[in-house]
């Protein structure tokens, strides 16, 4: 369990500069400038399995309240990412051409001050398989991607659901194939 930690820089709970696996655990109540719960750095691999990442906070525009993947590889499976907050990417932020894959994962009730309540993708590739992005909020007004905001890169939804996010499910409109509303 990673609980109630803080960092001036990235990775309030974990700042990964190698290979890390979080299994059957929780990361909560952590804060950092980016990746309040877990920050995965350039060229490294982070795996989160059967775990929860919740109630973490990122304080800067680099965001990623729960998880930030900065040009690394992030794999999240059978997990929950909820109740996190950041300016961009309340739940998860994928940045600098990182690769993120969510499998049977729930991303819900996260809040972004500006864009990407559930997920913010500034670049790189994000794949959701059998996952749900629900009830997330972005406070940047219409088009701010309550569920998913795609600035650049790609998001693939494979048997996944994006619904009941505020003010919209995905933004910009039409950027994420298969995402409606």
Secondary structure by P-SEA (a helix, b strand, c coil): cccbbbbccccccccccccccccccccccccccccccbbbcccbbbbbccccccbbbbcccccccccccccbbbbbcccccccccccccccbbbccbbbbbbccccccbbbbccccccbbbcbbbbbbccccccbbbbcccccccccbbbccccccccccccccccccccccccccccccc
